């Protein structure tokens, strides 16, 4: 007999929304259990209530062929050592590149013996919220198999396609996917996974950054296009969707005085923000870009400021599009320069401020006047460097680390010259 247990989050679905297709099967028990504990908590909750000898976790985006349960049951009888702990690594399809990577690093559809869950006390390590729990399971099973505690079986047939937007970009990223796949979830999971591997998958505790952070949004400019306003509305909704507190400062005068004035406003805020976000009125930014920058600073305490990047200046530089940052030792960086190298976070000499996230503590230490350009002109005009470059160069004098996240770009930049040059595609 086969036991079916459905665990669902009432925030995303109702039990009647799910169709099993179990006609003709012998069902011992079917339990629908609401859970708001996230994916990992839900799976562990179902495993606790299960009574079978083999536990199979199928998410609502796994689409096996007709008769999958009977065929998998037959293969388990053929392959699994009777009465011993085992795990089965099934084929989840996807692109060739994705499959090659997943076959070494991730169990997207866990099949494990009940004895394993009883020995460990969980199916997924309960320290995870979502991301990297399945990487942990795979790596833990590999270690246990190497040390003789668990048999690990790879099963290529039947294929259990994983219809996830990562595998197929044509699949829409709905609200549930967005929540599970937000950059902060990856950052938290990756940190725990590395600690677990170092401890050979014993229980570990890592400092957890609270999801509640207060952001100061500093918006520079005065001519806001409709596309910009649409994205601004989505950014404000971040505060509701992701428990981010938002404060606001706005400037529209001379760019130097504007930056300094907004910085002074931020420094007077009470309670103080965790991070300060700078956004220009000609830069189109999506919520996921901001979430990625938040995750960058959360995960890398050694970085003081991180930026997205935008292509600009195509009417001035004919060799390659210049980007809004300079790599160490260069005054101008080009897109090809930024894309070279293995790391997503690239240290830079300076960055423009179309999209920048900095630590509030950095602004406190340097002061609002750090935006004043180096030079003799007290009016702050007609100087060789702008207020953004001046801030970054002074930050280097303070031994601060400024990075560009090359995953956050190229961002559409609403300069008339760049629109005319086709930079926006």
N, C-alpha and C positions, 0 to 999 in steps of 0.2 A: 504494500500500500504506500501511497504518497501523501504526505502531510503538507498542506499549503497554508502559509501564514502571510497575511498582508499587513504591513505596517505603513501607514501613510501620515503625512503631515497635513492637518486640516487647513493650514495656511495656503497650501498649493493645490489640494485636490480633495475629492470626496470618494468614498469607496465605490460608489456606483459608477464613477468615471472610468474604472479599470475593468477591462474585459480579459478573462483568463483563457478562454477556449479550452476548457477541461472536459469536454463532452466524452463520455465513455470511460473516464478514469475512475479508479477507486480512490475516494477521498476519505482519509481518516478524520481530518479536522480542518476547518477553514476558519481562521480567526482574523478579524479586522481590528487593528489596534491603532487608535490615533496616537501620534507622538509628535512632539515639537522639539525633540532633543537633537535634531540634525540627523544626517545620514548615518554616521557612525553609531550614535546612540540608538537609532532605530534598528539597525542590523543586530546590534548586541542584545537589544530588548527581544527581538524575535528569536534569536538563538537561545536565549534563556528559557523561552516558552516551548521551544521545539523538543520533541521526544524521539525523533528519528536517529538512526545511526550515521547518516550522511546529511550534512547541511549544505544546501545550494542557495547562493544569494543571487537573485536575479532582479536587477533594477528595472525601472519602467522604460529604459531606453535600450534594453537587450531584447533582440528580436530573433529568437531561435526558430528553426524550421519546425514544421508540423511533426509531432511525434518525438520531439526532442527528449522528453522526460523518460520515455520507455527506452530509447536508444542509449541515453546516458546511464540509466540504471543498469542496462546489460553490460556496458563497458566497465562500470564500477565493479560489478561482480567479477568480471574477467580479470581486471587489473589490480584492484585494491587488495592488499593483504588482509585477510579476514581477522578482525579483532585487533588490528594494529593501527597506530596513528598514521594518517596519510593526508595528502593534499593533492588536488588535481589542477593542473594549469591548462585551461581550455583555450581554444583559438577564438579570438574576438574580432577577426577580420580587420577592416580598416585598410588604409593605403599600405603599399609595400614598405614605405619608410616608417610609418607609424607602427606597423606590425613588427618590423625588425627591432625597433626600440622597445615596444611593449613586451615582446617575447623574453626580454632579459630583465625588465625592471618592474613590471606591474601586472597584478592579477585583477583584471577588471570584473571578472565574474568568479568569485571564490567558490570552490567546492572542497570542503574539508570534512574529515571524520569528526564525529561528536567527541571522541576521546581527546582530540587536540583542544577543542574548546573547553572541555572539563579540566584539562591539565593547566591551561593558561588562565582560565577564568573569563575569557572574552574571545570573540572572533576577530574583531578589529581592536587594536590597542585603543582604549577609551580616552587617551589623552588628545586624540585628534578630533577636530570638528568636522572636517571634510577632506580636504586635499592631503595626499601622501599616505592616507591610511592603507590604500591598496598597494602602494610601493612598500610600505612597512611589512605588510603581510607576505609579499613575494620575497623580500630579502630575508625575513625571519624564517620562512619555510626553506629557503636555500641554505641558510646556516644550519638549521635543524637537520636537514637531509645530509649535509656534509659531516655532521657530528653524530649521525645515527639515531636521532630521536624521532625522525619522521620520514616516511617514504614520499617522494615527490614524483608525480607522474605527469608527463606531458601528453595531451590528447589533441591531435590535430583535427579529427573529425568526430562529431559534426561541428560545423562552424557556428558560432554564436555572435552574429554581427552586433557591434556596439554603435548604435545610431546616435552618436554624440557630435555636437558641432566641431569638436577637435578633429574627429575623423572625417566629417563631411561638412564643409563650410556652408552647404546649402540648407542645412538644418537650422532653424531659427533658434537664437539664444533667448529663451524665455526667462521670466523673472526667477524661477527656481535655479536654472542653470547659472544665471548671472550671480546669484547669491553664493552658490557653491564654488564658482570659479573666479570670484573676485581676487584681485592681487593679494590682499591681506591674508586670505585663506591659504594661498600658496606660500607666502612668506612664513606664516606661523607653522604650517605643516612641514616645510623644508627644514626649518630650524629644529623642530622636534625629531624629525627623521634622522638628521645628522647626529644628534645627541644619542638617539636610540642605537644607531649603528656603532657608534664609538663605545657604547656600554654593552654591546652584544645583546641588545634587545631586552635588557633588564629594565625594570621600572625606573624612569627618570623624570625629573621635574625641571622645567626651564622657565625663566621669567616670561610671563605673558604680558604683552602690551595690550592695555585696555582698548576695546574697540571704540570707546567714547573718547573722542579728542575734539578740542575746540580749535577751529580754523579761522584765521582772519583772512578774509578775501579782500585784496586790494586791486581795484579795477582802474586801469589807467586809460583815459581818453574821454571823448564826448560824442563821437559819431558812431552809433551802435546800429549795425545792419540787422535786418530781420533774421538772417541765419545765425548771427551772433546771439541775438536775444533768445532764440529757440534753444540754443545750447546753454545759455545762462540759466534759463528756467530749469533745464535738466540738472545743472550743477546745484542749484538751490535745493532741488528735490533729494540730493544726496543726504542732506541733513535729516530727512525723514526716513529714507530707505536704509541708511547705513549707520545711524546713530552718531552722526557727525554734527557737532555744534558749530554754527557758522556765525561769524560777525562780519561787518562790512565797513570798508573805507573806500572813498571814491575821490578821484582827482581829475581835473580837466584843464589846469593852467599850464604854464611852462613846465616842460617835462622834468627839469631838475627840481624845481620847487614842488612839483606835484609828488614826486617820489618821497622827498623829505617830509612833506606835509602828511602824507599817508603813513609814513613810518612813525612819525611823532604820535599820530592818532592811535596806532597799534600799541605803542609803548605806554599809552595812558589807559589801555583797556583793563577792566577789572570785572570778572576774573581774567587772568591772562590766557592767551591761546597757546596751544602746543606748537602749532606751525603757522607760518604766514604764506599765503598763496598770492602770487602776483600774476595778473592776467591783463593783457592789452585788449583794446577795443577792436583790433583788426585781426585777432587770432581766434580761429575756430577750434574749440577744445571739447572733447567728449568726456563724460563722467569717468569712463574707465582710465583715461589718461591721468586724471587727478588721483584716482585710487591707486594706480601704479606708483606714482610719486610718493604717496603716503606710505605704501608698503616698502619702498626703497629706504626711506628715513627710519621707519620702524625696525627694519631688518639690519641696517648698517649704521650703528651709532658713530662710526668714524667719519661719516659723510655729513657735512654741515648744510649743504645746499644741493639740490638736484633739479634739473631742467629738462623739459622737452626740447625738441629742435625743429626749426622751420627753415625751409629753403627761401632765400631772398637774394636780391641784388643781381638778378640775371642780366640787367641792362648795364651793369658795371664790370662784370667778370665774364669773359668769353670762353674761358677754358673749361669750367665746370660750375654748376650752381654753388655759390657760397652758402654756408649755413650760419645760423645765429650763434656761433661760438668759435673760440680759438683753441686749438690744441696746444699743449705746452711747447713753448719755443716758437709758435707761429702767431701772427696777428690775424690771419684768416684761415679757417678750416673749410674743407670742401666735403661734399656728401661722401665721396669715395674714401676720404680719410677717416671719417667717423665710422664707416661700416667695416673697416678692417679691424681684426683682432677678435679674440674669443669671448670677451666679457661684454655684458649688456650695459654696464655702468662704466663710462669712459671719463677719466679725470681730464679737465680742461683748464686752460689758462683763464678763460672768461666765458660768460654766456650772456646773450641778450635776455631780456625779461618778458618775452611774450607769454611764457608759461614757466614759472619758477616756484618751487616750494622750498622754504628755508626754515630752519629751527628758530623759534622765538628767541631762544638763548643767544643765537648768533646776532640777531638784531640788537639785543640788549647790550652785548659786549662791544659791538662796533659803533652803535649809535646811529641816529637818523642821518647825521651829516656825512656818513660814509658814502652817500650817493653823490656828494659834491665832487665834480671831476677834478683830477689833478691839473694844475695849471695856474696861471696868474689872473685869469679873467673872473672877477668876482660875480659877474652876472651869470656865469655858467653857460655861456653861448659861444659858438664858433670855436670850440675846443676840439682837439684831435680825438678825444674819446668821450663817449656818452656816460650818463649817470650809471647805467647798468655795468659797463666795462669798468668804470672807476670803483664801483662797489666790489666787484670780483677781484680786482687787482689789490685793493686794500685788504680783502679777506685773505689773500695769499700772504700779505705782510703779517697777518695774525696767525699764520700757519693753518688756515682753514682749508678743507677739502671741498672743491666744487666739481660736480660731475654732471654729465648729460646721460640720460637713459635713452639709448638709441631705439628702444622699443616704442618710445613715445614720440613718433614723428615718421615722416615729415608732416607737420601740422599745416593745414591750409592757412595761408597768410593773405589777408585781403588788401594787399597793396595793388594799386591800379597798374603799376609797372609789371608786377608779377602775374596778374590776371592776363594782361596783354601778352606776356611772354609764354603763357600756357603752363606756368608752374603748377596751377591747381588741377591740371589734367583735363 
